[in-house]
Amino acid sequence: MIHACLALYAISCQLCGACWFRNTSTGEMVHHWATGAKGKVNSERDLAGLVCNALGDDRCLNPERGYVGPDQDTWEKRRKIIDEFPFDRWND
């Protein structure tokens, strides 16, 4: 019986495991990463940039799938941060 009850308050993406839980006070769906960490503001856009846009299809539950913009995290941004990190300072 508990599973039927939870279905009213949460949905999980079959592709990446991300979950959206309904806030019972506001009715808003709140995103949680597959790790269980609660998503921040615009985290659905980050999820799209890191996972959904590359791997998602029509089964993807992320409402931001397909979004591309400067305010989202992507693997390209993360690679740039690594490439620009001053590793040579650690050798001094």
TAGI-V157709 format. One line per field, one symbol per residue. ss: DSSP state (a for helix, b for strand, c for the rest). psi: psi as a letter, one per 40 degrees, with the letter a starting at -180 (. if undefined). burial: # if it has 24 or more other ideal C-beta (glycine too) atoms within 12 Angstrom, else .. Layout:
BEGIN
ss = ???
psi = ???
burial = ???
END
This chain:
BEGIN
ss = caaaaaaccbbbccccccbbbbccccccbbbbcccccbccccaaaaaaaaaaaaacccccccccccccccccccaaaaaaaaaaccaaaaac
psi = dddddddeeiihhddeeiihhhhedeeihhhhideehhiaheddddddddcdddeiaeeheheehehhieeiiidddddddddehgdddde.
burial = ...........##..#.####........####.....#...###########..#...###.##.#....###..................
END
